[in-house]
Each structure stands twice: as structure tokens, then as C-alpha cells.
């Protein structure tokens, strides 16, 4: 329902306008002074103002200008009621009136002008509402984009060391508490290429980069497949660990299954490298023990790392392994179970460790005993 504010200090004029507008479905508010009219405009939802010019105190021109000065009512339709004369009509338009009526008011003219300006007010309200909805949609869109950008950044950071499926799971849950420093038992795999140093010294950089690209792609795919956590690629050296940040009950077996798959895949690559005159092999070391894990680095460059003697032990076993040998600690070999086929590699003096390490050389897996 359209609400019309009638402003006139003469009660008879107010009753006349009410008698015309009320039966036509208009909701009529009344004010007997300019001050009262401005208060109603501020506190009530008004669609149109019928404003008398000559009133004691604040006249209609001043009221109209005050209405136009407020942002919320700057476009509120105002019809000024004049006694007569072009001068008053000009001053009414200069004050900001949208239209005017001459006393005595013609009923049909009044209804026509009110209906016309009421439609304009409805259009204005529609535009205002749509602008508000558009602003809300834009705000929501900005919020969604910001959230998606944040998720992509987090996903990119997490995928540096986690498999895509685990990174996605953590991003969806919004939980990154695992990145805080903590202590946990893990299984560490360290591997590198035998003969790589001499190959790199004798080869062009582009050839070295091509070999590393093949090597990294092959092993990276397997790391993700077995859901290991990649700590780093460093040239031909690679370190992966299991049971953090996502726990897995079969960490030793899963690590060895990955190692066997890595050896098989790199053997195929080595055949192609051999045809180009490159004699390269793979050595792998595996150890199990406690480490402190968490993010290290600085803003803009953070890595997820494992710190502890278990990582050094895996690296030392890798260095001690022969080409194509998977050398593991007794603890890993025992925990992996009967599915692992291997040979006792004896007690070894490992650099940096005061005690000897009982090692085993893994030949393969008995797939009939492997539980997927």
C-alpha cells in the first residue's frame, strides 16, 4: 500500500486530501508543521509527500530542501501545493519539488499526479532493492573467491608434501593443527641414484635435468599412490615418511611396498638411460623410530619436516646400500611381516651411530600375503 504524507497547517485541507486519497487505497499520514513532517519522514516509510508551501514557522520550500539534503530521502517524490502564480511554481521546482498542484485542488488531477509519482517511487524502491541484492551478491562472491583462493593456497602448500587426496581432505576439514610441532613414531625412506655424481659431472645440464625429471615423476607418482609424506627432493636424493600427519597402522609394510615399486620403475628408466650411455642405479634405506615433526622455514616458504636420528639412519643405510638394494633395519623388516622377502645383511657400523645396526636386504614381496 502506498503511504502518502499530507503536510498542511489547515485541518480542513488535511481532511479534504484524506477524503480523496483514503477511499482509493492510499495510507495517509498527516503533519501540521514542517518540523513534524521531517520527523515523520525520518521515522516512517513514506512513499510520497503532499506539501503545502505557506505554513507558519518552516515553510514548504525549506521542508522540501531539507528532504532533498538527506541521502535516504533525496529521491522521495514531493508534490507542493501552491495557492497560485508562476513564481511559487518556479520556487517549488527550485526547492526540489517533483510536481505541484494549485489550490483549490482538482480531485482527478490530484489522483493522477499521486498515482504517477507513486509508480516512480516503486521503480526507485525496486532499483534500490536490486542494488542492495547486487551488493550482497558481490560481497558473497568476494567472500567465496577469497575462501577459494585461500583454499588453493593451502592446497598448494599441502600438496608439496602430501598426496592430493590427503591434502584435499585436510583443506576441506579446515584443520591444520597437524602442522604444529609434535613427536611421533614414523617410518622413513631415503633413496638416491648410484653413479649420479659422475654422470652429472660428465653430462650437459639439459641431460641431467631430463634424467631428474623422469626420476622425480616416476617416484612422485608412487609416493602419492602409497600416501606417503614427501619431505624433500634434493637433486637425486629423496626422503619420504609414513604415519604422519595421517596415521597408518601398516607403515613399515606400506613403506617397503613403495620401495619395491620404486625399484621396479627406476629399473625400467635405467634401461632407457643405459641406451644413452648413462650407468645409473637406485639405492634405498629404510628406518623406523621417533622424530619431531612440524613446519620449518619462514613466511612465504614453509616446509614440513621430520627431525631426529631416524632420518639420519635411513640416509646412512641408503648410502651403504648397493645399486638396486633396499637396505632396512631389523625393526622395519620384522614389523612389515611375512609378506616381505629378504636376506639378513648382518651387523653394520653406520657412520654417526655408536651402536651397530642389524640390517636386512629386501628382495621383494610375497603378494599372496599382502593385504590391500
C-alpha positions as CSV (number, residue, x, y, z in Angstrom):
1,X,0.0,0.0,0.0
2,X,1.3,3.4,-1.0
3,X,1.8,5.7,2.0
4,X,1.2,9.5,1.4
5,X,2.3,12.1,3.9
6,X,0.0,15.2,3.8
7,X,1.6,18.3,5.3
8,X,-0.7,21.3,5.9
9,X,-1.3,23.6,8.9
10,X,-5.0,23.9,7.9
11,X,-7.1,21.0,9.2
12,X,-9.8,21.5,6.6
13,X,-7.2,21.0,3.8
14,X,-5.9,17.9,5.5
15,X,-9.4,16.4,5.8
16,X,-10.1,17.1,2.2
17,X,-7.0,15.3,1.0
18,X,-7.7,12.4,3.3
19,X,-11.2,12.1,1.9
20,X,-9.9,11.9,-1.6
21,X,-6.9,9.6,-1.1
22,X,-8.2,7.2,1.7
23,X,-11.1,5.6,-0.3
24,X,-8.7,5.0,-3.2
25,X,-6.5,2.7,-1.1
26,X,-3.8,5.1,0.0
27,X,-2.4,5.0,3.5
28,X,-2.5,8.7,4.7
29,X,-0.2,10.2,7.3
30,X,-0.7,13.8,8.3
31,X,1.6,16.6,9.7
32,X,0.5,20.1,10.7
33,X,4.0,21.6,10.5
34,X,7.3,21.4,8.7
35,X,9.1,20.1,11.8
36,X,6.6,17.3,12.3
37,X,6.8,16.4,8.6
38,X,10.6,16.0,8.8
39,X,10.3,13.8,11.9
40,X,7.7,11.5,10.1
41,X,9.9,11.2,7.0
42,X,12.8,10.1,9.2
43,X,10.8,7.6,11.3
44,X,8.1,6.3,8.9
45,X,8.2,4.6,5.5
46,X,6.8,7.3,3.3
47,X,6.3,6.9,-0.5
48,X,5.1,10.4,-1.4
49,X,4.7,13.9,0.3
50,X,1.9,16.4,-0.4
51,X,3.4,19.5,0.9
52,X,1.8,22.9,1.5
53,X,4.0,25.9,0.9
54,X,2.7,28.5,3.2
55,X,2.9,27.3,6.8
56,X,3.9,29.1,10.0
57,X,7.5,28.5,11.1
58,X,9.2,26.3,8.5
59,X,7.6,26.8,5.1
60,X,7.2,24.2,2.4
61,X,10.3,25.3,0.4
62,X,12.6,24.7,3.4
63,X,11.0,21.4,4.2
64,X,11.5,20.3,0.6
65,X,15.1,21.3,0.6
66,X,15.7,19.5,3.9
67,X,14.2,16.4,2.4
68,X,16.5,16.6,-0.6
69,X,19.6,17.1,1.7
70,X,19.2,13.7,3.3
71,X,20.6,10.7,1.4
72,X,17.8,8.4,2.4
73,X,15.1,10.8,1.1
74,X,16.9,12.6,-1.7
75,X,14.6,10.9,-4.3
76,X,11.4,10.9,-2.3
77,X,8.6,12.2,-4.5
78,X,7.4,15.6,-3.3
79,X,4.3,17.4,-4.7
80,X,4.0,21.0,-3.5
81,X,0.5,22.6,-3.2
82,X,0.5,26.3,-4.3
83,X,-2.1,28.9,-4.0
84,X,-1.5,30.3,-7.4
85,X,1.1,32.0,-9.5
86,X,4.0,31.0,-11.7
87,X,6.5,32.5,-9.2
88,X,5.5,30.0,-6.5
89,X,5.7,27.1,-9.0
90,X,9.2,28.1,-10.1
91,X,10.4,28.4,-6.4
92,X,8.8,25.0,-5.7
93,X,10.8,23.4,-8.6
94,X,13.9,25.2,-7.5
95,X,13.4,23.8,-3.9
96,X,13.4,20.3,-5.4
97,X,9.7,19.5,-5.9
98,X,8.8,16.9,-8.4
99,X,5.4,18.3,-9.2
100,X,2.9,20.8,-8.0
101,X,-0.9,21.3,-7.5
102,X,-2.8,24.5,-7.5
103,X,-5.5,25.3,-4.9
104,X,-8.3,24.6,-4.9
105,X,-7.2,21.0,-5.6
106,X,-8.8,19.2,-8.5
107,X,-9.6,15.7,-7.4
108,X,-8.8,13.9,-10.7
109,X,-5.6,15.9,-11.2
110,X,-4.5,15.0,-7.6
111,X,-5.2,11.3,-8.1
112,X,-3.4,11.3,-11.4
113,X,-0.3,13.0,-10.1
114,X,-0.1,10.9,-7.0
115,X,-0.5,7.7,-9.0
116,X,2.2,8.7,-11.4
117,X,4.7,9.6,-8.7
118,X,3.8,6.5,-6.7
119,X,4.8,4.4,-9.7
120,X,8.1,6.3,-9.9
121,X,8.7,5.6,-6.2
122,X,8.0,1.9,-6.7
123,X,10.6,1.9,-9.5
124,X,13.1,3.7,-7.2
125,X,12.4,1.1,-4.5
126,X,12.9,-1.7,-6.9
127,X,16.2,-0.3,-8.1
128,X,17.3,0.3,-4.5
129,X,16.4,-3.2,-3.5
130,X,18.1,-4.7,-6.5
131,X,21.2,-2.6,-5.8
132,X,21.2,-3.9,-2.3
133,X,20.8,-7.5,-3.5
134,X,23.6,-7.0,-6.1
135,X,25.9,-5.6,-3.3
136,X,25.1,-8.6,-1.1
137,X,25.8,-11.0,-4.0
138,X,29.1,-9.2,-4.8
139,X,30.0,-9.4,-1.1
140,X,29.2,-13.1,-1.1
141,X,31.1,-13.6,-4.3
142,X,34.1,-11.8,-3.0
143,X,33.9,-13.9,0.2
144,X,33.7,-17.1,-1.8
145,X,36.6,-16.1,-4.1
146,X,38.7,-15.2,-1.0
147,X,37.9,-18.5,0.5
148,X,38.7,-20.4,-2.7
149,X,42.0,-18.5,-3.1
150,X,42.8,-19.3,0.5
151,X,42.0,-23.0,-0.1
152,X,44.1,-23.1,-3.3
153,X,47.0,-21.6,-1.4
154,X,46.6,-24.1,1.4
155,X,46.1,-26.9,-1.1
156,X,49.3,-25.8,-3.0
157,X,51.2,-25.7,0.3
158,X,50.0,-29.1,1.5
159,X,50.4,-30.8,-1.8
160,X,54.1,-30.1,-1.6
161,X,54.5,-32.9,0.9
162,X,51.1,-34.8,0.9
163,X,49.2,-36.8,-1.6
164,X,46.5,-34.9,-3.4
165,X,43.7,-36.8,-1.7
166,X,45.1,-36.2,1.8
167,X,45.7,-32.5,1.1
168,X,42.1,-32.2,-0.2
169,X,40.8,-33.9,3.0
170,X,42.7,-31.6,5.3
171,X,41.7,-28.4,3.3
172,X,38.0,-29.5,3.4
173,X,38.2,-30.1,7.2
174,X,39.9,-26.8,7.8
175,X,42.2,-28.5,10.3
176,X,45.9,-27.6,10.0
177,X,46.7,-28.4,13.7
178,X,49.0,-31.3,12.5
179,X,51.4,-28.7,11.2
180,X,52.3,-27.7,14.7
181,X,55.5,-29.3,16.2
182,X,54.8,-32.8,17.6
183,X,56.6,-36.1,18.3
184,X,55.6,-39.3,16.6
185,X,57.0,-42.7,15.5
186,X,57.5,-42.8,11.8
187,X,59.0,-45.0,9.0
188,X,61.5,-43.1,6.9
189,X,62.5,-44.0,3.4
190,X,65.6,-42.4,1.8
191,X,66.7,-43.1,-1.7
192,X,69.1,-41.7,-4.3
193,X,70.8,-42.7,-7.6
194,X,74.0,-44.6,-7.7
195,X,76.5,-43.1,-10.2
196,X,74.7,-39.8,-10.3
197,X,77.6,-37.6,-9.3
198,X,79.9,-38.8,-12.0
199,X,77.0,-38.7,-14.5
200,X,76.3,-35.1,-13.7
201,X,79.9,-34.1,-14.0
202,X,80.2,-35.7,-17.5
203,X,76.9,-34.7,-18.9
204,X,75.3,-31.5,-20.2
205,X,72.9,-29.8,-17.7
206,X,69.9,-30.3,-20.0
207,X,70.6,-34.1,-20.0
208,X,70.9,-34.1,-16.2
209,X,67.6,-32.2,-15.9
210,X,65.9,-34.7,-18.2
211,X,67.0,-37.7,-16.1
212,X,65.9,-36.0,-12.9
213,X,62.6,-35.1,-14.5
214,X,62.0,-38.8,-15.4
215,X,63.1,-39.9,-12.0
216,X,61.0,-37.4,-10.0
217,X,57.9,-38.0,-12.0
218,X,58.2,-41.8,-11.5
219,X,58.8,-41.7,-7.8
220,X,56.4,-38.8,-7.1
221,X,53.5,-40.8,-8.5
222,X,54.3,-43.8,-6.3
223,X,54.7,-41.6,-3.2
224,X,51.1,-40.3,-3.8
225,X,49.8,-43.7,-4.6
226,X,51.1,-45.2,-1.3
227,X,50.0,-41.9,0.6
228,X,53.5,-41.2,1.9
229,X,54.6,-37.8,3.1
230,X,57.3,-36.2,1.0
231,X,59.8,-34.2,2.9
232,X,62.0,-33.2,0.1
233,X,63.5,-33.8,-3.3
234,X,67.2,-32.7,-3.2
235,X,68.7,-33.5,-6.6
236,X,68.7,-37.3,-6.9
237,X,68.1,-37.6,-3.1
238,X,64.5,-38.2,-1.9
239,X,63.0,-38.6,1.6
240,X,59.5,-39.9,2.4
241,X,58.0,-40.9,5.7
242,X,54.8,-42.7,6.8
243,X,52.5,-42.5,9.8
244,X,52.4,-38.7,9.8
245,X,50.5,-36.5,9.5
246,X,47.9,-39.2,8.8
247,X,48.4,-42.3,10.9
248,X,48.6,-45.7,9.3
249,X,48.8,-49.0,11.1
250,X,50.8,-50.6,8.2
251,X,53.6,-48.0,8.0
252,X,56.6,-50.5,7.6
253,X,54.8,-52.7,5.1
254,X,53.5,-49.8,3.1
255,X,56.9,-48.2,3.0
256,X,58.5,-51.4,1.7
257,X,55.8,-51.9,-0.9
258,X,56.5,-48.4,-2.1
259,X,60.3,-49.1,-2.2
260,X,59.8,-52.3,-4.2
261,X,57.6,-50.5,-6.7
262,X,60.2,-47.6,-6.9
263,X,63.0,-50.1,-7.7
264,X,60.9,-51.7,-10.4
265,X,60.0,-48.4,-12.0
266,X,63.5,-47.0,-11.9
267,X,65.0,-50.2,-13.3
268,X,62.8,-49.5,-16.4
269,X,64.0,-45.9,-16.6
270,X,67.6,-47.1,-16.1
271,X,67.3,-49.3,-19.2
272,X,66.5,-46.3,-21.3
273,X,69.2,-44.2,-19.6
274,X,71.7,-47.1,-20.3
275,X,70.9,-46.9,-24.0
276,X,72.0,-43.3,-23.9
277,X,75.3,-44.3,-22.1
278,X,74.3,-43.5,-18.6
279,X,75.1,-46.1,-15.9
280,X,72.7,-45.3,-13.0
281,X,71.2,-47.4,-10.3
282,X,69.0,-46.9,-7.2
283,X,69.8,-47.4,-3.5
284,X,67.2,-47.2,-0.7
285,X,67.5,-47.1,3.1
286,X,64.5,-47.6,5.5
287,X,64.4,-47.0,9.2
288,X,61.7,-46.7,11.9
289,X,61.8,-44.5,15.1
290,X,60.6,-41.4,16.8
291,X,61.0,-37.9,15.3
292,X,59.8,-34.4,15.9
293,X,57.7,-33.2,13.0
294,X,56.2,-29.8,12.0
295,X,56.7,-26.8,9.8
296,X,60.1,-25.2,9.4
297,X,61.1,-22.1,7.4
298,X,59.7,-18.6,7.2
299,X,56.7,-16.7,5.9
300,X,56.3,-17.4,2.2
301,X,58.4,-20.5,2.3
302,X,57.5,-23.3,4.8
303,X,58.3,-27.0,4.6
304,X,57.0,-29.9,6.6
305,X,60.0,-31.7,8.1
306,X,60.9,-34.6,10.3
307,X,63.9,-34.1,12.7
308,X,65.5,-37.0,14.5
309,X,68.1,-39.7,14.4
310,X,65.7,-42.0,12.5
311,X,66.0,-39.8,9.4
312,X,69.8,-39.9,9.6
313,X,69.8,-43.7,10.0
314,X,67.6,-44.1,6.8
315,X,70.0,-41.8,4.9
316,X,73.1,-43.7,6.2
317,X,71.5,-47.1,5.2
318,X,70.8,-45.6,1.8
319,X,74.4,-44.6,1.4
320,X,75.5,-48.0,2.5
321,X,73.2,-49.9,0.1
322,X,74.5,-51.2,-3.2
323,X,72.9,-50.4,-6.5
324,X,69.3,-51.7,-6.6
325,X,69.5,-52.8,-2.9
326,X,66.8,-51.9,-0.4
327,X,68.5,-51.9,3.0
328,X,66.2,-51.8,6.1
329,X,66.6,-52.0,9.8
330,X,65.6,-55.2,11.6
331,X,62.8,-53.4,13.3
332,X,61.2,-52.4,9.9
333,X,61.8,-55.9,8.4
334,X,60.1,-57.6,11.4
335,X,57.2,-55.1,11.6
336,X,56.4,-55.5,7.9
337,X,55.6,-59.1,8.4
338,X,55.8,-62.3,6.4
339,X,54.8,-60.6,3.2
340,X,58.4,-59.2,2.8
341,X,61.1,-61.4,1.3
342,X,64.6,-60.6,2.3
343,X,68.1,-61.6,3.4
344,X,70.0,-60.9,6.6
345,X,72.5,-58.2,5.7
346,X,74.3,-58.5,9.0
347,X,75.5,-56.0,11.6
348,X,76.8,-52.8,10.2
349,X,78.8,-49.9,11.6
350,X,76.8,-46.9,10.5
351,X,78.5,-43.5,10.3
352,X,77.3,-41.2,13.1
353,X,75.9,-44.0,15.2
354,X,77.8,-45.6,18.1
355,X,75.9,-48.9,18.0
356,X,75.9,-51.3,15.2
357,X,72.7,-51.7,13.1
358,X,71.3,-55.1,12.2
359,X,70.2,-54.7,8.6
360,X,68.2,-56.7,6.1
361,X,68.2,-56.6,2.3
362,X,64.7,-56.7,0.8
363,X,64.4,-58.8,-2.3
364,X,60.7,-58.5,-2.9
365,X,57.2,-59.2,-1.7
366,X,55.0,-62.2,-1.4
367,X,51.9,-60.7,-3.0
368,X,49.8,-63.6,-1.7
369,X,50.5,-62.4,1.9
370,X,50.0,-58.7,1.2
371,X,46.6,-57.4,2.4
372,X,45.5,-54.5,0.3
